[in-house]
Amino acid sequence: MKIIILGAGQVGSSLAANLSTEANDITVIDHDEQALRALRDRFDINSVAGHASHPSVLRQAGADDADMIIAVTDSDETNMVACQVAYTVFHTPTKIARVRSIDYLSHPEIFKQEALPVDVLISPEQLITEYIQRLIQYPGALQVLDFADGQVQLVGVKAYYGGPLVGHELRELKEHLPNIESRVAAIFRRDRAIFPKGNTIIEAGDEVFFVAAPGHIKAVISELREKDKPYKRIMLAGGGNIGRRLAKTLENDYQVKLIDHNTKRSTSLANELEKTIVLLGDVADEELLLEENIENTDVFCSLTNDDEANILSAMLAKQLGARKVMSLVNRAAYVDLIQSGDIDIAISPQQATIGSLLTHIRRGDVVKVHSLRRGAAEAIEAIAHGDKSNSKVVGSTIGNLKLPAGTTIGAIVRNDKVVIAHHDTVIESEDHVILFLVDKSRISEVERLFQVGITFL
Protein backbone atom coordinates (compact mmCIF):
# COMPACT_ATOMS: atom_id res chain seq x y z
CA MET A 1 0.00 0.00 0.00
CA LYS A 2 1.28 3.47 -0.88
CA ILE A 3 0.81 5.73 2.15
CA ILE A 4 1.79 9.38 2.65
CA ILE A 5 2.18 10.47 6.28
CA LEU A 6 1.97 14.20 6.94
CA GLY A 7 3.98 15.14 10.03
CA ALA A 8 7.17 13.66 11.48
CA GLY A 9 6.25 14.27 15.12
CA GLN A 10 5.74 11.57 17.74
CA VAL A 11 2.67 10.02 16.06
CA GLY A 12 3.94 10.36 12.49
CA SER A 13 7.33 8.86 13.39
CA SER A 14 5.79 5.97 15.35
CA LEU A 15 3.37 5.27 12.51
CA ALA A 16 6.20 5.26 9.96
CA ALA A 17 8.12 2.84 12.17
CA ASN A 18 5.09 0.54 12.45
CA LEU A 19 4.21 0.53 8.76
CA SER A 20 7.68 0.48 7.21
CA THR A 21 8.22 -3.09 8.43
CA GLU A 22 5.08 -4.35 6.69
CA ALA A 23 5.91 -4.01 2.97
CA ASN A 24 4.24 -0.61 2.60
CA ASP A 25 5.56 2.22 0.44
CA ILE A 26 5.85 5.05 3.01
CA THR A 27 6.62 8.72 2.37
CA VAL A 28 6.72 11.24 5.22
CA ILE A 29 6.25 14.99 4.69
CA ASP A 30 7.47 17.56 7.21
CA HIS A 31 9.11 20.99 7.19
CA ASP A 32 11.79 19.74 9.63
CA GLU A 33 14.57 18.27 7.48
CA GLN A 34 16.52 17.04 10.50
CA ALA A 35 13.53 14.99 11.74
CA LEU A 36 13.10 13.51 8.26
CA ARG A 37 16.78 12.62 8.04
CA ALA A 38 16.55 10.82 11.39
CA LEU A 39 13.59 8.79 10.11
CA ARG A 40 15.36 7.86 6.85
CA ASP A 41 18.41 6.72 8.80
CA ARG A 42 16.29 4.35 10.90
CA PHE A 43 13.63 3.08 8.50
CA ASP A 44 13.12 2.17 4.85
CA ILE A 45 10.99 5.20 3.95
CA ASN A 46 10.98 8.19 1.60
CA SER A 47 10.62 11.78 2.72
CA VAL A 48 9.79 15.22 1.33
CA ALA A 49 10.57 18.50 3.10
CA GLY A 50 7.87 21.15 2.76
CA HIS A 51 4.44 22.33 3.83
CA ALA A 52 2.21 19.27 4.18
CA SER A 53 -0.93 20.75 2.60
CA HIS A 54 0.68 22.33 -0.47
CA PRO A 55 -0.32 20.53 -3.71
CA SER A 56 3.22 20.75 -5.13
CA VAL A 57 4.66 19.08 -2.00
CA LEU A 58 2.00 16.36 -2.03
CA ARG A 59 2.65 15.71 -5.73
CA GLN A 60 6.39 15.40 -5.04
CA ALA A 61 5.55 12.83 -2.36
CA GLY A 62 3.61 10.75 -4.88
CA ALA A 63 0.02 11.79 -4.13
CA ASP A 64 -0.99 11.14 -7.77
CA ASP A 65 -1.20 7.40 -7.09
CA ALA A 66 -1.25 7.20 -3.26
CA ASP A 67 -3.76 4.83 -1.64
CA MET A 68 -3.98 6.81 1.57
CA ILE A 69 -2.99 10.09 3.20
CA ILE A 70 -2.64 10.24 6.98
CA ALA A 71 -2.48 13.85 8.22
CA VAL A 72 -1.03 13.98 11.74
CA THR A 73 0.80 17.31 11.81
CA ASP A 74 0.52 19.53 14.90
CA SER A 75 -1.94 21.80 13.07
CA ASP A 76 -5.62 20.82 12.77
CA GLU A 77 -6.00 23.30 9.94
CA THR A 78 -3.09 21.85 7.95
CA ASN A 79 -4.47 18.34 8.40
CA MET A 80 -7.94 19.37 7.24
CA VAL A 81 -6.74 21.37 4.22
CA ALA A 82 -4.39 18.54 3.19
CA CYS A 83 -7.36 16.15 3.06
CA GLN A 84 -9.29 18.65 0.95
CA VAL A 85 -6.35 18.99 -1.48
CA ALA A 86 -5.90 15.20 -1.62
CA TYR A 87 -9.59 14.79 -2.47
CA THR A 88 -9.90 17.65 -4.99
CA VAL A 89 -6.55 17.51 -6.77
CA PHE A 90 -5.39 13.90 -6.43
CA HIS A 91 -8.63 11.93 -5.81
CA THR A 92 -6.90 10.01 -2.99
CA PRO A 93 -9.16 7.07 -1.94
CA THR A 94 -8.65 7.31 1.83
CA LYS A 95 -7.97 10.46 3.81
CA ILE A 96 -7.33 10.32 7.58
CA ALA A 97 -6.88 13.43 9.73
CA ARG A 98 -5.99 13.99 13.36
CA VAL A 99 -8.12 16.82 14.75
CA ARG A 100 -7.75 18.01 18.34
CA SER A 101 -9.96 21.09 18.63
CA ILE A 102 -13.31 20.46 20.32
CA ASP A 103 -14.68 23.42 18.34
CA TYR A 104 -14.18 21.46 15.11
CA LEU A 105 -15.15 18.08 16.54
CA SER A 106 -18.45 19.37 17.93
CA HIS A 107 -19.55 20.14 14.35
CA PRO A 108 -19.29 16.81 12.47
CA GLU A 109 -21.02 18.32 9.44
CA ILE A 110 -17.72 20.09 8.68
CA PHE A 111 -16.16 16.76 7.69
CA LYS A 112 -18.75 15.56 5.19
CA GLN A 113 -17.66 14.90 1.61
CA GLU A 114 -19.33 18.05 0.30
CA ALA A 115 -17.48 20.19 2.89
CA LEU A 116 -14.07 18.96 4.14
CA PRO A 117 -13.78 15.38 2.81
CA VAL A 118 -12.13 13.54 5.72
CA ASP A 119 -12.89 9.80 5.60
CA VAL A 120 -11.59 9.02 9.09
CA LEU A 121 -11.34 11.50 11.94
CA ILE A 122 -8.93 10.73 14.79
CA SER A 123 -9.24 12.61 18.10
CA PRO A 124 -6.38 11.66 20.46
CA GLU A 125 -8.02 13.49 23.36
CA GLN A 126 -11.23 11.49 22.99
CA LEU A 127 -9.32 8.20 22.68
CA ILE A 128 -7.31 8.94 25.85
CA THR A 129 -10.42 10.03 27.76
CA GLU A 130 -12.19 6.76 26.95
CA TYR A 131 -9.04 4.77 27.76
CA ILE A 132 -8.64 6.32 31.23
CA GLN A 133 -12.36 5.98 31.90
CA ARG A 134 -12.12 2.20 31.35
CA LEU A 135 -9.07 1.95 33.65
CA ILE A 136 -10.99 3.72 36.40
CA GLN A 137 -13.99 1.45 35.83
CA TYR A 138 -11.85 -1.65 36.46
CA PRO A 139 -9.51 -1.16 39.46
CA GLY A 140 -6.34 -3.22 39.10
CA ALA A 141 -6.30 -3.25 35.28
CA LEU A 142 -3.26 -2.02 33.31
CA GLN A 143 -5.11 -1.95 29.98
CA VAL A 144 -8.77 -2.35 29.05
CA LEU A 145 -9.57 -2.55 25.34
CA ASP A 146 -12.96 -2.82 23.63
CA PHE A 147 -13.85 -5.10 20.73
CA ALA A 148 -17.10 -5.70 18.82
CA ASP A 149 -18.65 -2.43 20.04
CA GLY A 150 -17.80 -3.22 23.66
CA GLN A 151 -19.31 -6.73 23.72
CA VAL A 152 -15.93 -8.26 24.57
CA GLN A 153 -12.88 -6.74 26.24
CA LEU A 154 -9.19 -7.58 26.42
CA VAL A 155 -7.72 -6.74 29.83
CA GLY A 156 -4.10 -6.63 31.00
CA VAL A 157 -3.46 -7.24 34.71
CA LYS A 158 -0.30 -7.58 36.79
CA ALA A 159 -0.57 -10.63 39.04
CA TYR A 160 0.21 -10.14 42.74
CA TYR A 161 0.57 -12.38 45.79
CA GLY A 162 -2.86 -12.76 47.34
CA GLY A 163 -4.62 -13.50 44.06
CA PRO A 164 -6.29 -16.97 44.30
CA LEU A 165 -4.80 -18.08 40.96
CA VAL A 166 -1.24 -16.87 41.66
CA GLY A 167 1.03 -19.87 42.21
CA HIS A 168 -1.52 -22.20 40.59
CA GLU A 169 -2.03 -23.70 37.15
CA LEU A 170 -4.02 -21.72 34.63
CA ARG A 171 -6.59 -24.53 34.20
CA GLU A 172 -7.75 -23.89 37.79
CA LEU A 173 -9.34 -20.62 36.66
CA LYS A 174 -12.31 -22.62 35.36
CA GLU A 175 -12.61 -24.42 38.70
CA HIS A 176 -12.52 -21.14 40.64
CA LEU A 177 -15.03 -19.42 38.30
CA PRO A 178 -17.21 -22.25 36.90
CA ASN A 179 -19.94 -19.95 35.59
CA ILE A 180 -17.65 -17.42 33.91
CA GLU A 181 -16.22 -17.76 30.42
CA SER A 182 -12.78 -16.21 29.87
CA ARG A 183 -9.54 -17.04 28.12
CA VAL A 184 -5.97 -15.99 28.85
CA ALA A 185 -4.56 -14.79 25.53
CA ALA A 186 -0.96 -14.10 26.59
CA ILE A 187 1.37 -13.86 29.57
CA PHE A 188 4.47 -11.67 29.76
CA ARG A 189 7.02 -12.67 32.40
CA ARG A 190 10.03 -10.39 32.85
CA ASP A 191 9.21 -8.90 29.43
CA ARG A 192 9.28 -12.32 27.76
CA ALA A 193 6.12 -13.72 26.16
CA ILE A 194 4.85 -17.08 27.43
CA PHE A 195 2.30 -19.02 25.40
CA PRO A 196 -0.47 -19.87 27.93
CA LYS A 197 -1.33 -23.55 28.45
CA GLY A 198 -3.49 -25.32 31.00
CA ASN A 199 -0.45 -26.32 33.10
CA THR A 200 1.15 -22.84 33.00
CA ILE A 201 1.65 -21.63 36.57
CA ILE A 202 0.83 -17.95 37.16
CA GLU A 203 3.63 -16.17 39.02
CA ALA A 204 3.52 -12.90 40.94
CA GLY A 205 4.68 -10.12 38.62
CA ASP A 206 3.26 -11.77 35.48
CA GLU A 207 1.46 -9.43 33.10
CA VAL A 208 -1.62 -11.42 32.12
CA PHE A 209 -3.87 -10.54 29.16
CA PHE A 210 -7.30 -12.17 29.14
CA VAL A 211 -10.51 -11.89 27.13
CA ALA A 212 -14.01 -11.86 28.62
CA ALA A 213 -17.40 -10.19 28.37
CA PRO A 214 -17.53 -6.87 30.31
CA GLY A 215 -19.72 -8.35 33.05
CA HIS A 216 -17.05 -10.94 33.90
CA ILE A 217 -13.96 -8.71 33.92
CA LYS A 218 -13.91 -7.86 37.64
CA ALA A 219 -14.29 -11.51 38.67
CA VAL A 220 -11.28 -12.57 36.57
CA ILE A 221 -9.16 -9.64 37.83
CA SER A 222 -9.91 -10.71 41.42
CA GLU A 223 -8.33 -14.10 40.63
CA LEU A 224 -4.99 -12.48 39.80
CA ARG A 225 -4.71 -10.02 42.69
CA GLU A 226 -6.43 -9.18 45.95
CA LYS A 227 -9.81 -7.65 45.25
CA ASP A 228 -9.50 -3.89 44.75
CA LYS A 229 -12.11 -1.60 46.27
CA PRO A 230 -14.00 0.49 43.71
CA TYR A 231 -12.56 3.94 43.12
CA LYS A 232 -14.44 6.93 44.55
CA ARG A 233 -12.07 9.91 44.78
CA ILE A 234 -10.32 11.06 41.61
CA MET A 235 -7.80 13.91 41.32
CA LEU A 236 -6.89 15.24 37.88
CA ALA A 237 -3.78 17.36 37.32
CA GLY A 238 -4.17 19.60 34.28
CA GLY A 239 -7.29 21.24 32.86
CA GLY A 240 -6.50 21.04 29.16
CA ASN A 241 -8.60 19.21 26.57
CA ILE A 242 -8.12 15.77 28.17
CA GLY A 243 -8.51 16.94 31.79
CA ARG A 244 -11.69 18.83 30.96
CA ARG A 245 -13.21 15.96 28.97
CA LEU A 246 -12.35 13.44 31.67
CA ALA A 247 -13.74 15.57 34.51
CA LYS A 248 -16.98 16.03 32.58
CA THR A 249 -17.20 12.27 31.96
CA LEU A 250 -16.47 11.23 35.56
CA GLU A 251 -18.07 13.90 37.75
CA ASN A 252 -21.52 12.28 37.96
CA ASP A 253 -20.13 8.95 39.23
CA TYR A 254 -17.05 9.96 41.26
CA GLN A 255 -15.83 12.72 43.57
CA VAL A 256 -13.56 14.65 41.19
CA LYS A 257 -11.02 17.38 41.92
CA LEU A 258 -9.09 19.12 39.14
CA ILE A 259 -5.92 21.21 39.58
CA ASP A 260 -4.76 23.76 36.99
CA HIS A 261 -2.22 26.59 37.21
CA ASN A 262 -3.91 28.89 34.69
CA THR A 263 -6.30 31.40 36.30
CA LYS A 264 -8.40 32.06 33.22
CA ARG A 265 -8.75 28.37 32.37
CA SER A 266 -9.55 27.44 35.98
CA THR A 267 -12.36 30.02 36.07
CA SER A 268 -13.73 28.69 32.79
CA LEU A 269 -13.60 25.11 34.07
CA ALA A 270 -15.29 26.03 37.34
CA ASN A 271 -18.16 27.60 35.39
CA GLU A 272 -18.47 24.70 32.96
CA LEU A 273 -18.13 21.70 35.27
CA GLU A 274 -21.12 21.05 37.53
CA LYS A 275 -19.80 18.81 40.32
CA THR A 276 -16.00 18.88 39.91
CA ILE A 277 -14.04 20.93 42.45
CA VAL A 278 -11.59 23.09 40.46
CA LEU A 279 -8.40 24.18 42.26
CA LEU A 280 -5.98 26.87 41.12
CA GLY A 281 -2.38 25.84 41.76
CA ASP A 282 0.75 23.90 40.82
CA VAL A 283 0.11 20.18 40.17
CA ALA A 284 3.38 19.34 41.95
CA ASP A 285 2.74 21.54 45.02
CA GLU A 286 3.16 19.19 47.99
CA GLU A 287 1.32 21.54 50.36
CA LEU A 288 -1.68 21.79 48.03
CA LEU A 289 -1.85 18.01 47.56
CA LEU A 290 -1.75 17.45 51.32
CA GLU A 291 -4.42 20.09 51.90
CA GLU A 292 -6.65 18.28 49.42
CA ASN A 293 -6.18 14.93 51.20
CA ILE A 294 -4.05 13.23 48.57
CA GLU A 295 -3.58 10.30 50.98
CA ASN A 296 -7.31 9.49 50.61
CA THR A 297 -7.31 9.81 46.82
CA ASP A 298 -8.01 6.60 44.90
CA VAL A 299 -6.66 7.77 41.52
CA PHE A 300 -4.30 10.66 40.74
CA CYS A 301 -4.03 11.30 37.01
CA SER A 302 -1.54 13.85 35.62
CA LEU A 303 -2.65 15.17 32.24
CA THR A 304 -0.74 18.38 31.52
CA ASN A 305 1.17 19.05 28.27
CA ASP A 306 4.49 18.77 30.13
CA ASP A 307 5.89 15.21 30.48
CA GLU A 308 8.24 16.18 33.28
CA ALA A 309 5.46 17.89 35.28
CA ASN A 310 3.24 14.84 34.78
CA ILE A 311 5.92 12.39 35.91
CA LEU A 312 7.04 14.41 38.94
CA SER A 313 3.51 15.21 40.15
CA ALA A 314 2.44 11.55 39.80
CA MET A 315 5.53 10.34 41.69
CA LEU A 316 4.89 12.91 44.43
CA ALA A 317 1.23 11.93 44.68
CA LYS A 318 2.23 8.27 45.06
CA GLN A 319 4.74 9.06 47.79
CA LEU A 320 2.11 11.12 49.63
CA GLY A 321 -0.30 8.19 49.68
CA ALA A 322 -2.42 8.20 46.50
CA ARG A 323 -3.68 4.66 45.89
CA LYS A 324 -3.04 4.58 42.13
CA VAL A 325 -1.27 7.12 39.93
CA MET A 326 -1.41 7.49 36.15
CA SER A 327 0.67 9.81 34.02
CA LEU A 328 0.23 11.03 30.45
CA VAL A 329 3.62 10.65 28.74
CA ASN A 330 4.24 11.84 25.19
CA ARG A 331 7.85 10.73 24.84
CA ALA A 332 7.94 7.04 23.99
CA ALA A 333 11.35 6.63 25.64
CA TYR A 334 9.90 7.72 28.99
CA VAL A 335 7.06 5.19 29.02
CA ASP A 336 9.20 2.08 29.64
CA LEU A 337 11.44 4.05 31.98
CA ILE A 338 8.78 5.10 34.46
CA GLN A 339 6.11 2.39 34.43
CA SER A 340 8.20 -0.06 36.43
CA GLY A 341 8.72 2.50 39.22
CA ASP A 342 6.38 4.58 41.38
CA ILE A 343 3.99 5.32 38.54
CA ASP A 344 1.37 2.60 38.09
CA ILE A 345 0.30 3.35 34.53
CA ALA A 346 2.03 5.47 31.88
CA ILE A 347 -0.43 6.50 29.17
CA SER A 348 0.97 7.08 25.69
CA PRO A 349 -1.22 9.19 23.37
CA GLN A 350 0.87 7.95 20.45
CA GLN A 351 0.06 4.28 21.05
CA ALA A 352 -3.64 5.02 21.48
CA THR A 353 -3.69 7.08 18.28
CA ILE A 354 -1.64 4.57 16.29
CA GLY A 355 -3.96 1.71 17.28
CA SER A 356 -6.90 3.68 15.96
CA LEU A 357 -5.03 4.54 12.74
CA LEU A 358 -3.96 0.94 12.13
CA THR A 359 -7.61 -0.12 12.17
CA HIS A 360 -8.03 1.70 8.86
CA ILE A 361 -4.79 0.41 7.32
CA ARG A 362 -4.90 -3.31 8.02
CA ARG A 363 -6.01 -5.63 5.22
CA GLY A 364 -8.28 -8.68 5.31
CA ASP A 365 -11.32 -6.90 6.83
CA VAL A 366 -9.62 -6.08 10.11
CA VAL A 367 -12.08 -3.77 11.87
CA LYS A 368 -10.28 -3.01 15.14
CA VAL A 369 -6.62 -2.80 16.12
CA HIS A 370 -5.12 -2.09 19.53
CA SER A 371 -1.41 -1.54 20.00
CA LEU A 372 -0.13 -3.28 23.15
CA ARG A 373 2.97 -3.22 25.29
CA ARG A 374 4.32 0.00 23.80
CA GLY A 375 3.74 -1.22 20.23
CA ALA A 376 5.48 -4.63 20.49
CA ALA A 377 2.23 -6.63 20.42
CA GLU A 378 -1.19 -6.16 18.84
CA ALA A 379 -4.75 -7.26 19.48
CA ILE A 380 -7.01 -7.24 16.44
CA GLU A 381 -10.61 -7.94 15.51
CA ALA A 382 -11.01 -9.57 12.10
CA ILE A 383 -14.20 -10.63 10.35
CA ALA A 384 -14.32 -14.08 8.75
CA HIS A 385 -15.99 -14.11 5.30
CA GLY A 386 -16.84 -16.75 2.70
CA ASP A 387 -17.14 -20.51 3.12
CA LYS A 388 -14.94 -23.62 3.17
CA SER A 389 -14.19 -23.32 -0.55
CA ASN A 390 -12.69 -19.83 -0.49
CA SER A 391 -11.73 -19.12 3.13
CA LYS A 392 -8.80 -20.47 5.13
CA VAL A 393 -10.67 -20.00 8.42
CA VAL A 394 -14.42 -20.50 7.85
CA GLY A 395 -15.47 -24.05 8.70
CA SER A 396 -12.22 -24.84 10.51
CA THR A 397 -11.80 -25.46 14.21
CA ILE A 398 -9.44 -23.12 16.03
CA GLY A 399 -7.19 -26.08 16.85
CA ASN A 400 -6.68 -26.80 13.13
CA LEU A 401 -5.90 -23.24 12.05
CA LYS A 402 -2.34 -22.54 10.96
CA LEU A 403 -1.89 -19.46 13.10
CA PRO A 404 1.47 -17.62 13.07
CA ALA A 405 3.73 -18.40 16.01
CA GLY A 406 2.75 -16.41 19.12
CA THR A 407 -0.81 -15.79 17.92
CA THR A 408 -3.86 -16.81 19.95
CA ILE A 409 -7.59 -16.47 19.34
CA GLY A 410 -9.27 -15.27 22.51
CA ALA A 411 -12.93 -14.96 21.58
CA ILE A 412 -15.48 -14.84 18.79
CA VAL A 413 -18.49 -12.54 18.60
CA ARG A 414 -21.29 -14.27 16.67
CA ASN A 415 -24.71 -12.67 16.21
CA ASP A 416 -24.08 -10.34 19.17
CA LYS A 417 -23.11 -13.26 21.41
CA VAL A 418 -19.63 -13.71 22.88
CA VAL A 419 -18.10 -17.17 22.34
CA ILE A 420 -14.88 -17.75 24.29
CA ALA A 421 -12.47 -19.62 22.02
CA HIS A 422 -11.57 -23.28 22.58
CA HIS A 423 -9.57 -25.64 20.36
CA ASP A 424 -12.79 -27.28 19.04
CA THR A 425 -14.65 -24.01 18.34
CA VAL A 426 -15.62 -23.85 14.65
CA ILE A 427 -15.33 -20.44 12.93
CA GLU A 428 -18.40 -19.45 10.93
CA SER A 429 -18.86 -16.85 8.21
CA GLU A 430 -19.28 -13.29 9.57
CA ASP A 431 -17.75 -14.19 12.96
CA HIS A 432 -15.79 -11.36 14.58
CA VAL A 433 -12.57 -13.05 15.69
CA ILE A 434 -10.45 -11.46 18.46
CA LEU A 435 -6.75 -12.33 18.09
CA PHE A 436 -3.71 -11.51 20.20
CA LEU A 437 -0.31 -11.26 18.49
CA VAL A 438 2.75 -11.39 20.72
CA ASP A 439 4.90 -10.44 17.71
CA LYS A 440 3.30 -7.69 15.60
CA SER A 441 5.65 -8.47 12.70
CA ARG A 442 3.42 -11.50 11.97
CA ILE A 443 0.41 -9.29 11.27
CA SER A 444 0.61 -9.72 7.47
CA GLU A 445 0.26 -13.52 7.92
CA VAL A 446 -2.92 -13.01 9.95
CA GLU A 447 -4.26 -10.59 7.33
CA ARG A 448 -3.68 -13.17 4.58
CA LEU A 449 -5.37 -15.84 6.67
CA PHE A 450 -8.59 -13.79 6.79
CA GLN A 451 -8.59 -12.78 3.11
CA VAL A 452 -11.07 -14.72 0.98
CA GLY A 453 -10.21 -16.39 -2.30
CA ILE A 454 -11.06 -15.12 -5.77
CA THR A 455 -14.31 -17.14 -5.90
CA PHE A 456 -15.84 -15.08 -3.10
CA LEU A 457 -18.47 -12.52 -4.22
Summary of the structure (lengths in Angstrom):
residues: 457
radius of gyration: 22.9
end to end distance: 22.7
largest distance: 70.0
contacts: 1577
relative contact order: 0.10
helix: 34%
strand: 26%
